[in-house]
Amino acid sequence: MEQDRISEFPDEILHHTLSFMATKFAVQTSILSTRWRHLWKFISTIHFDSFPYHPFRSIDYSFVDGTLEHNKAPQLHKFLVSSTIRGDLYTNLVPKWVDFALARQVQVRKLDFKTSPLPEEVFDLPPSFYAQHYSQSLKQISLGCAHLNPTLSFEGFSSLKELRLWRFKLSDEVVQEIVLKSKLLESFTIDKCRILKYVRIFGRSDMRLKHFTFVWRLQQSPLMVEVDAPSLVSLKFCGHLSRLCLGELPCLAAAKLFHDSSAIDVGFVREILDHKLAHLQLLGVDYWFLREYDIANLLAFLGDCPSLERINIYSRDYDRDGITKCDYTYGFKNVFMKLENGELMEPCVGILHHVREVHFYYFSGFESEKEMIKRLLQKAVVLDSLFLTFEEPEDGLVFHKDMHQEEISSFPRASSHARILFS
């Protein structure tokens, strides 16, 4: 009979090992032997990743309460719920779990909850969420469908580095208070939050904010977003670009701009690109730039970016979890002006001296898409790779992927070592 050497390890090592498992699997180890019966009760990571879910039937979540009741770890490293909770139960369950996590000597690193469908009402975070002695070691927070309303004694999240708020009830004043008082904050995401009118991301000269993401949908009330953060390295914005005001961003290296489908003055976009973003190393744009702003202007701008190293082009709309499949590829059909002799007007494109990667997502086979790829290959003199992801054809439609691959592979390239990779 083989000797069980794992069980000989000290409790601390076994607790650490169990913390990498989903909590339901860690609990199941209690049946292995008497040595393992109580080990799971002392793990410092609580992770529920697969709740039973039914949109109409009542679900019993008492096993979660039972697990939390038996947990004896004096401090929590992480509390994570990455499963779906029915919306009408969400506002009853999550506040209680948040309170538990904070009460465990505030070593909670991450709070993450999901809900489907959306609850009718947001829930109020417990007072302990704002208490300095509870919140001082929070490193990472990801929460949805709640009301963030700090108490008068709120001193900020002194250790917080990453904050993601999804469908929160959130005021302009609270946003400003978080930015000013959370001095270690490096990443801030505001995703489809309510009642905002004028979001201002600016503050101290020593602020550490490096990454800011803002997602706003067209059907929501109009608002302004002002960003003036000297330390900002990356910016992702989804909304109406005319509502975006950029200050001096000397450290900004990456920007992804996803515009809602309403019309906008092309000159305004050019103002943002040329005067605020010309020093980027990575630029990501969506279908709108290839429709309203047009490919010729975009290519001309790319040639004005001396530091640009990577380009991401999406022909789909941006949403919470990435790119939503919507029929926007019509924007590629007529973006190059034709001369009287039928030839396409050649845009003025400078040499792309430093671009090494181009990612083109949801390629649909339009001639203008291929014209853009051809020009990028001609101008990117040190290009290593062009990654091209094909759009999935609709039911009943034939998409000649092999034919497009053969044609694009034959395009001339300024870089002798440039590869074209299809997926």
N, C-alpha and C positions, 0 to 999 in steps of 0.2 A: 504493500500500500504506500502510495506516494505521500510524502510529508507536506503538510500545509504550511509553507513558509510565509505566505502573505499574512496569515493571522498572527504571526509572531512579531510583526511590526508594531511599534508604539502606537497608542491611540491617536496621537497628533497626526501621524502620517496617514493613518486610515481615514481620519476625519477629512484631511485634505484631499485624499483620493476620491472619497464619496462626493465631495463638493463639485466635482466635474460632471457628475451625473444629474439628470433630471431627478427631482426630489422623489417622484413615485418609484423610480428604480432604486434610489438609495434606501427607501423604506423597505423594499422587497428583500434587501440583503439581510434583514433581521431573521430570516428563516434559515440562514446558512448554518448557524451554530449558536450556542450560548455566547460565544465570544463576540458575535456580530449583533446580538439581539438589540442592544441599546446604542450602538455606535452612531446610527443615523440621527439620533436625537441631538447630537452635539455638532452637527455640521453648520458652518457659518454662511452657507449659500443656500437660499431657498429658490428653487426654479420649477415652476409649473409650466409645462410646454404643450399640454394636450388635454384640455378639459373636454368633457362631453358637451356637445352643443346641439340644440334644436331650436329653430326659430319660434316655435309655438309651445312646445311641451316644457313643463317645469323641470329644472335640473337641480339635483341635490348637490350642493357644494360643501356639505358638512365635513367631507374628508379633508378639505383644505383647513377648516377651523381646527379639526382634530390634529392635523400635522403641526400646525402652529402652536397649539396648546401643549404638545409634547416636546417641542423644541426647547432645549436647555442651553443653547449657545449664548454666552453672555453678550456677545457682539455679533452683528451680521455684516458680512462683507458685501453681499448682494441679495436683493430681493427682486426676482424677475418673474413676471407672468407674460408669456409670449403666446398665449392661446386666446381664443375668442370667447367673450362673455356676452350673453344676451343683454341688449341695451337696457331693458327695464330692470334687470338685476344688477347691472353695473354700478349704478349710483348708490345701491345699498351695500354692496360687498366691498368695493374698492376702498372707500374711506376707512373701513375697519382694518383692512390689511395694511394700508399706509400707516395708520396709527401704531399697529403692531411693529412694523419694521422700524419706525422711528424710536419706539420705546426701547428697542434692544441696543441701548448704548450707542446709538447713532453711528454705527459703522456701515450703514447702508450705502452701497455705491451706485446702485441703479434700481429705479422703480419704473417698470414698463408694463403697460396694460393696453389691451385692445378690446374693442366692442363692436358688435354687429347685430342688428342695425344700430344706428346712432340712438342713444337715449334721448327722450324728449327733454329732459332737464339735465343741466350740468350739476355735479355735486360740489359741495363746499369742502375744501381741504381742512383737516382738523387743525386746531390751534397749534399743536405740537410741530406741525410742518414749518412754522415760522419761528419757533422758539430757538434761541441761540444755542442753548445747551443740547438740544436735540439735532439741529440741522448743521452744526458746525463741521461735521465730517462728511457730509454728502458730497460726492465727487461727480456723480452723473445722474441726471433725472430725465426720464422720458414718460410723460403722462398725457392722457387725453380726456376730453369731455369733463373738465373741472372748472371751478371758479377760483382764480388766483386773486386773493384780496388780503394782502399782508396787514398785520396788526400795526398799530402806531409804534410799538416797540421793536418792530422788525429792523434788524441791523444788516440784512443781506445774508447770502449764503457764503460764508467765509472761505470754504474749501471747494466750492463748486467749480468744475471745469467745463462741464457740458450740460446744456439745458435744451430740451426739446418739448415744446408745448403744441399739442394737436387739438384743434377744435375747442380751445379754451374760451372762457369768457374773460376777456383781458382788456384792461384800459391802457391808454397811452401813458398815463402817469406811472402805472405799475411797471411797464416796460422800461421806462427811464430809471425807475428806482432800482430795478434788478441790475441794469447795466452799470449804474454808478456805485452800488453797494457791494456787488459780488466781484471783488477785485481780482480774483484768479480766473474768472470766466474766460474760456478760450473759444467755445463753440456755442452758438445760440440759433435755434430754429423756431420760427413762428409759422405754424402751418394751419391755415384756414381758421384763424381765431376770430372771435366776434367782437363787436362794438369798438374796434380800433378806428381812429380817424386820422391821426398824424403820428406815425411811428418815427421816433428819432433815435438813431444809434450813434451816439457820440458821448464824449466824456473826458476823463482825465488824460493827461499826456502819458501817464504810465499804464494805461489800460492794456490788457493782454488779449483782447478779443481778436481772434485770427480767422474765424469762419462764421459767416452769417448767411442763413437761408431764410427766405421769406416767400411764402406761397399764399396767393390771393386769387380767388376766382372771380370771373367777370360778373356773376350774378350777385355778388356781395356789394355793399355800399362802397362808393369810391373813397379813397383815402390817399394820403401822401406818405412816402417812405423816404426819409433822409438818412444817408449813411456818411458819416465823417469820422472814421476810425483809423488813425494812422498806422495801427498795427495789423490791420486786416490783410489776410493773405488770400482768402478765397471768398467769392460772393456768388450766391445762387439766388436768382430772382424769377418768380413766376407771377405775372400780373400784368397790369397795364403800364407799359414802359414810360408813358408820359407822367406817371405818378412817382417815378423814381428820380431822386435828386442825389447826386454823388458829390461829395466833397473831395479834398485831397487824400488820395489813397496811395501813398508812395510804395507800400509793400505789396500791393495787390498783384498776385501772379496768376490767378485763375478766376475766370468768371463764366457762369452759365446763365444765359438770358432766355427766358421762355415767355413770349408775349401772348396775352389773350387775343382771341381772333378778331377783335374790333379794329377799325381803321386807326391809323396814327400817322402823323406827319413824318415823312421819311427824313427830312432835315433834322428833326429832333433826335432821331436815332443816330444819325451821323454825328451829331454833336456829342452824344454819350460815348460813342465808339472812339472817335478821333481824339477827343480832348480829355477823356477820363480813362480810357482802357488801352491806349496804344502801347503801353509797356507790358502787356500781358505775356505770359509764357504759355497759358492754355486758354483757349476760347471755345465755349460750347454754345451753339445756337440751335433754335428749333425751326420748324417748317415756316413760321411767319417771316423770318428773315429772307427766306428763299422765295417768298411770294410777294410781299409788299416792298420789302427793302431791295429785293431782287439780287440775283446771284452776281451780276456784274459789279454792283456797288460793294457787295460783301467781299468779293475777290480783290477789288481795289483797296479796300480797307486792310485786308490781310497783308498786302504788300507794304503797308505803312507801319507794321508792327515789328520793330527790329529784334525783339526778344522772343517772339512767338516760337514755341517748340512743339506744341501739340494742338490739333484742331479737332473738335467733336461736332458733328453735324447730325441733327435729329430731324426726321421728317414726320414726327409725331408730336402730339401735345404732351407737355409735362404734367404729371400728377403726383400725388403723395408718395407713391412707391416707385416712381420712375417715369416711364413713358407710356401714355395711354394710347391704345390703338384706335385712332379716329381717322376718318377719310379726309386728310388734308393734303394728300400728295398731288391734288390738282394744281397746287401752287407751283409745281415744277414745269407745267406744260408750256407756258408762254412767258418765260422770264428774260430771255435774250431778245433784244430788238432785232428785227430782220431789215436788211437794206433792200433797195428796190430790185437788185439782182438776185434776191433770195438768200444771200449769205447772212450769217449771223454777225452782228456788230461786235468787233473784238474789244473786250474791256481792257482798260489799262491796268495791268497787274505787275507790281514790282517783284523782284526776286525774293523768294522766301528763304532767307539765308540760314535759318536755324530750325526750321520745321522738320522734325524727325518722325512724327506719327500723325496720321490722319485717320479718324474713325468716322465712317459714314454709316448711319443706322437706318434701316427700313428703306433700302434702295428698291425702287419700283419699276425701273426700266425706262423712264422718260428720257428723251434726248437731252434735255437741259441738265439732268443729273449727270449724264455721261460727259457733257461738255464741261461741267464744273470739275469732275474728276480728271479729265484730260488736262485742264489748265493747271490744276494743282500738281499733277505729275510733271508738267513742263517747267514749273516755277520753283518747286521745292528741291533745291540742289543738293541737300544732304539727307534727303528722306530715306528712312530705314524701312518703314512699313506703312502701307495703306490697308486698313481693315474695313471690309465692306460686308455689311449684314443685309441679306435680302429680306424684303417684305414677304410675308406669307400671303399667297394669292387667295382671293375670296373663293367660296365654293362655286364650282362650275367654270372658273376662269383658268385658262392655260397660261403659265408663266414660263417662258423659255430661258431658264436660269443658265443652262450650258451655253446658249448662244450669247447671252450678255457677258458671261465670264470670258469667253473666247475673245470677244470684241474689246473688252476693257484690258485684258492681258496684253493686247497688241499695241496699246497706246505707248507712244514714246515717253521716255523718262529722263529728266535732267540728272538724276542721281543714278550712277551705274549699279549701285547695290540695293536699289529700292525693290521691295517685295510687295505683291498684292495678294492679300489673304482673304478668301471668301468664306462666309458661313451663313 
